[in-house]
């Protein structure tokens, strides 16, 4: 599985765009495990602290971090890189 984590906040203006983009990628790739993590909850803030997330949206594809909404081609390239690293 390719893990994707999207850190969001309820008042974030661009977070819905990041969520939509990653959900589309997950719909197109059954080997993606998508987690949406809201900083609006204590559990989400703890996870963000552990991942050193300071702004939203922040998207992780494996260990690769995107601050802000990634471009679709960047996201797909990161997914393919994870796929290649897992299945050389």
N, CA, C and O of each residue as an XYZ file, in Angstrom:
352
protein
N       0.838     -1.197      0.000
C       0.000      0.000      0.000
C       0.879      1.256      0.000
O       1.964      1.284      0.581
N       0.381      2.268     -0.659
C       1.059      3.565     -0.702
C       0.298      4.497      0.231
O      -0.855      4.835     -0.039
N       0.929      4.916      1.328
C       0.226      5.782      2.271
C       0.236      7.243      1.827
O       1.275      7.794      1.461
N      -0.947      7.856      1.870
C      -1.072      9.300      1.648
C      -1.799      9.860      2.855
O      -2.873      9.385      3.223
N      -1.196     10.886      3.476
C      -1.806     11.574      4.613
C      -2.019     13.026      4.220
O      -1.108     13.678      3.710
N      -3.216     13.529      4.457
C      -3.544     14.921      4.149
C      -3.928     15.596      5.460
O      -4.926     15.237      6.085
N      -3.129     16.573      5.870
C      -3.429     17.347      7.078
C      -4.248     18.564      6.676
O      -3.874     19.328      5.786
N      -5.384     18.721      7.364
C      -6.333     19.789      7.043
C      -6.775     20.492      8.311
O      -6.416     20.102      9.422
N      -7.564     21.541      8.118
C      -8.210     22.228      9.235
C      -9.564     22.725      8.715
O      -9.681     23.111      7.552
N     -10.585     22.714      9.579
C     -11.926     23.122      9.129
C     -12.003     24.528      8.531
O     -12.872     24.785      7.698
N     -11.121     25.440      8.932
C     -11.193     26.805      8.411
C     -10.253     27.059      7.230
O     -10.162     28.183      6.736
N      -9.564     26.023      6.785
C      -8.602     26.155      5.686
C      -9.337     26.320      4.350
O     -10.212     25.524      4.010
N      -8.973     27.351      3.611
C      -9.642     27.636      2.337
C      -9.209     26.703      1.213
O     -10.007     26.409      0.323
N      -7.962     26.228      1.234
C      -7.466     25.391      0.140
C      -7.459     23.897      0.476
O      -7.160     23.072     -0.387
N      -7.780     23.551      1.707
C      -7.790     22.133      2.103
C      -8.776     21.291      1.288
O      -8.432     20.168      0.917
N      -9.982     21.779      0.993
C     -10.888     20.963      0.174
C     -10.291     20.593     -1.182
O     -10.549     19.504     -1.694
N      -9.502     21.483     -1.762
C      -8.854     21.201     -3.039
C      -7.832     20.066     -2.875
O      -7.753     19.185     -3.731
N      -7.057     20.077     -1.793
C      -6.080     19.010     -1.538
C      -6.787     17.683     -1.287
O      -6.336     16.636     -1.752
N      -7.886     17.728     -0.558
C      -8.648     16.511     -0.280
C      -9.200     15.935     -1.582
O      -9.084     14.735     -1.829
N      -9.795     16.779     -2.407
C     -10.371     16.316     -3.672
C      -9.295     15.693     -4.567
O      -9.513     14.635     -5.158
N      -8.148     16.343     -4.663
C      -7.059     15.842     -5.502
C      -6.578     14.474     -5.030
O      -6.396     13.567     -5.841
N      -6.374     14.324     -3.731
C      -5.884     13.046     -3.212
C      -6.960     11.967     -3.269
O      -6.644     10.793     -3.466
N      -8.218     12.343     -3.100
C      -9.297     11.353     -3.224
C      -9.394     10.841     -4.657
O      -9.619      9.651     -4.879
N      -9.225     11.730     -5.623
C      -9.232     11.294     -7.024
C      -8.094     10.322     -7.286
O      -8.279      9.308     -7.959
N      -6.910     10.633     -6.750
C      -5.760      9.739     -6.933
C      -6.029      8.377     -6.289
O      -5.688      7.339     -6.856
N      -6.641      8.387     -5.106
C      -6.959      7.131     -4.419
C      -8.006      6.334     -5.187
O      -7.938      5.106     -5.231
N      -8.971      7.020     -5.791
C      -9.990      6.332     -6.598
C      -9.363      5.669     -7.824
O      -9.818      4.612     -8.262
N      -8.322      6.288     -8.373
C      -7.665      5.774     -9.576
C      -6.604      4.719     -9.269
O      -6.174      3.994    -10.167
N      -6.181      4.627     -8.015
C      -5.098      3.729     -7.623
C      -5.520      2.931     -6.400
O      -5.445      3.443     -5.283
N      -5.963      1.692     -6.581
C      -6.469      0.907     -5.446
C      -5.409      0.577     -4.395
O      -5.749      0.125     -3.302
N      -4.131      0.794     -4.709
C      -3.085      0.497     -3.733
C      -2.733      1.695     -2.850
O      -1.731      1.669     -2.135
N      -3.557      2.742     -2.898
C      -3.347      3.917     -2.046
C      -4.184      3.781     -0.784
O      -5.365      3.435     -0.830
N      -3.543      4.061      0.339
C      -4.230      4.129      1.621
C      -4.278      5.608      2.017
O      -3.266      6.178      2.425
N      -5.454      6.224      1.896
C      -5.624      7.663      2.123
C      -6.142      7.932      3.523
O      -7.125      7.336      3.962
N      -5.469      8.839      4.217
C      -5.926      9.293      5.536
C      -6.045     10.808      5.505
O      -5.098     11.508      5.147
N      -7.207     11.305      5.880
C      -7.438     12.745      6.035
C      -7.372     13.019      7.534
O      -8.114     12.424      8.315
N      -6.487     13.915      7.923
C      -6.257     14.191      9.339
C      -6.576     15.655      9.606
O      -5.939     16.549      9.047
N      -7.561     15.897     10.460
C      -7.992     17.260     10.764
C      -7.293     17.782     12.007
O      -7.277     17.132     13.052
N      -6.718     18.963     11.874
C      -6.117     19.624     13.024
C      -7.180     20.260     13.908
O      -6.864     20.924     14.895
N      -8.438     20.052     13.549
C      -9.545     20.516     14.374
C      -9.799     19.602     15.562
O     -10.641     19.899     16.409
N      -9.068     18.481     15.627
C      -9.233     17.551     16.750
C      -7.906     17.403     17.491
O      -6.838     17.635     16.925
N      -7.987     17.019     18.751
C      -6.781     16.809     19.539
C      -5.903     15.719     18.957
O      -4.680     15.852     18.918
N      -6.526     14.644     18.508
C      -5.784     13.539     17.905
C      -5.065     13.994     16.634
O      -3.927     13.599     16.380
N      -5.734     14.821     15.845
C      -5.124     15.353     14.626
C      -3.954     16.267     14.929
O      -2.934     16.220     14.242
N      -4.091     17.103     15.956
C      -2.988     17.988     16.349
C      -1.789     17.192     16.849
O      -0.645     17.569     16.595
N      -2.041     16.096     17.557
C      -0.944     15.236     18.018
C      -0.215     14.615     16.830
O       1.015     14.579     16.803
N      -0.969     14.128     15.854
C      -0.363     13.531     14.659
C       0.444     14.582     13.895
O       1.536     14.298     13.404
N      -0.101     15.797     13.798
C       0.591     16.878     13.101
C       1.898     17.229     13.806
O       2.918     17.473     13.160
N       1.856     17.252     15.113
C       3.077     17.540     15.873
C       4.127     16.467     15.609
O       5.300     16.783     15.413
N       3.718     15.211     15.602
C       4.647     14.109     15.351
C       5.269     14.203     13.962
O       6.434     13.852     13.777
N       4.490     14.677     12.978
C       4.988     14.819     11.605
C       5.562     16.207     11.331
O       5.930     16.510     10.196
N       5.641     17.049     12.359
C       6.168     18.412     12.241
C       5.438     19.228     11.177
O       6.053     19.933     10.377
N       4.113     19.114     11.190
C       3.269     19.876     10.267
C       2.980     21.235     10.887
O       2.449     21.320     11.994
N       3.331     22.297     10.168
C       3.151     23.650     10.673
C       2.120     24.447      9.904
O       1.715     25.524     10.342
N       1.684     23.927      8.751
C       0.673     24.637      7.966
C      -0.190     23.618      7.242
O       0.202     22.467      7.047
N      -1.364     24.067      6.852
C      -2.293     23.203      6.129
C      -2.678     23.862      4.811
O      -2.709     25.090      4.726
N      -2.968     23.079      3.796
C      -2.842     21.635      3.791
C      -1.386     21.205      3.673
O      -0.573     21.878      3.039
N      -1.077     20.090      4.282
C       0.194     19.397      4.088
C      -0.156     17.981      3.666
O      -0.970     17.307      4.298
N       0.475     17.546      2.587
C       0.203     16.222      2.023
C       1.501     15.417      2.057
O       2.549     15.883      1.609
N       1.410     14.204      2.596
C       2.531     13.269      2.576
C       2.179     12.113      1.655
O       1.107     11.518      1.766
N       3.088     11.804      0.752
C       3.009     10.582     -0.038
C       4.216      9.774      0.419
O       5.350     10.050      0.027
N       3.955      8.772      1.254
C       5.068      8.103      1.929
C       5.752      9.133      2.804
O       5.109      9.744      3.658
N       7.049      9.335      2.605
C       7.796     10.333      3.367
C       7.924     11.668      2.635
O       8.441     12.634      3.197
N       7.461     11.730      1.397
C       7.567     12.980      0.627
C       6.485     13.948      1.063
O       5.304     13.603      1.106
N       6.901     15.168      1.387
C       6.000     16.190      1.929
C       5.722     17.268      0.885
O       6.623     17.745      0.195
N       4.439     17.635      0.794
C       4.015     18.774     -0.012
C       3.327     19.748      0.940
O       2.360     19.387      1.610
N       3.816     20.960      0.996
C       3.155     21.985      1.796
C       2.306     22.807      0.836
O       2.813     23.361     -0.139
N       1.017     22.881      1.118
C       0.082     23.494      0.188
C      -0.506     22.406     -0.705
O      -0.249     21.218     -0.509
N      -1.284     22.822     -1.674
C      -1.910     21.863     -2.590
C      -0.895     21.495     -3.667
O      -0.447     22.364     -4.414
N      -0.531     20.222     -3.754
C       0.424     19.844     -4.808
C      -0.240     19.899     -6.177
O      -1.456     19.757     -6.301
N       0.577     20.105     -7.194
C       0.062     19.986     -8.556
C      -0.221     18.508     -8.809
O       0.444     17.640     -8.244
N      -1.196     18.228     -9.649
C      -1.569     16.836     -9.933
C      -0.375     16.030    -10.446
O      -0.171     14.890    -10.027
N       0.413     16.613    -11.348
C       1.550     15.870    -11.898
C       2.593     15.569    -10.816
O       3.227     14.515    -10.853
N       2.777     16.472     -9.860
C       3.712     16.226     -8.755
C       3.206     15.080     -7.867
O       3.977     14.217     -7.447
N       1.908     15.090     -7.594
C       1.318     14.055     -6.764
C       1.443     12.686     -7.438
O       1.830     11.711     -6.795
N       1.119     12.615     -8.716
C       1.208     11.356     -9.453
C       2.656     10.870     -9.507
O       2.914      9.675     -9.362
N       3.598     11.787     -9.713
C       5.018     11.399     -9.740
C       5.453     10.831     -8.386
O       6.203      9.856     -8.338
N       4.990     11.430     -7.296
C       5.333     10.932     -5.958
C       4.720      9.555     -5.721
O       5.348      8.693     -5.106
N       3.501      9.345     -6.203
C       2.857      8.036     -6.075
C       3.644      6.989     -6.860
O       3.910      5.899     -6.354
N       4.014      7.318     -8.086
C       4.783      6.381     -8.914
C       6.143      6.100     -8.288
O       6.624      4.968     -8.344
N       6.764      7.099     -7.700
C       8.050      6.905     -7.028
C       7.895      5.927     -5.856
O       8.734      5.047     -5.664
N       6.829      6.082     -5.083
C       6.564      5.156     -3.977
C       6.310      3.750     -4.503
O       6.796      2.772     -3.934
N       5.559      3.650     -5.577
C       5.252      2.343     -6.160
C       6.547      1.667     -6.627
O       6.749      0.476     -6.394
N       7.413      2.429     -7.282
C       8.672      1.890     -7.779
C       9.572      1.472     -6.630
O      10.213      0.423     -6.698
N       9.629      2.284     -5.566
C      10.469      1.962     -4.409
C      10.001      0.707     -3.688
O      10.803     -0.009     -3.089
N       8.704      0.444     -3.745
C       8.164     -0.740     -3.078
C       8.285     -1.997     -3.935
O       8.352     -3.109     -3.411
N       8.312     -1.813     -5.260
C       8.378     -2.952     -6.191
C       9.469     -2.724     -7.229
O       9.164     -2.474     -8.395
N      10.732     -2.805     -6.827
C      11.817     -2.535     -7.802
C      11.903     -3.567     -8.901
O      12.761     -3.464     -9.779
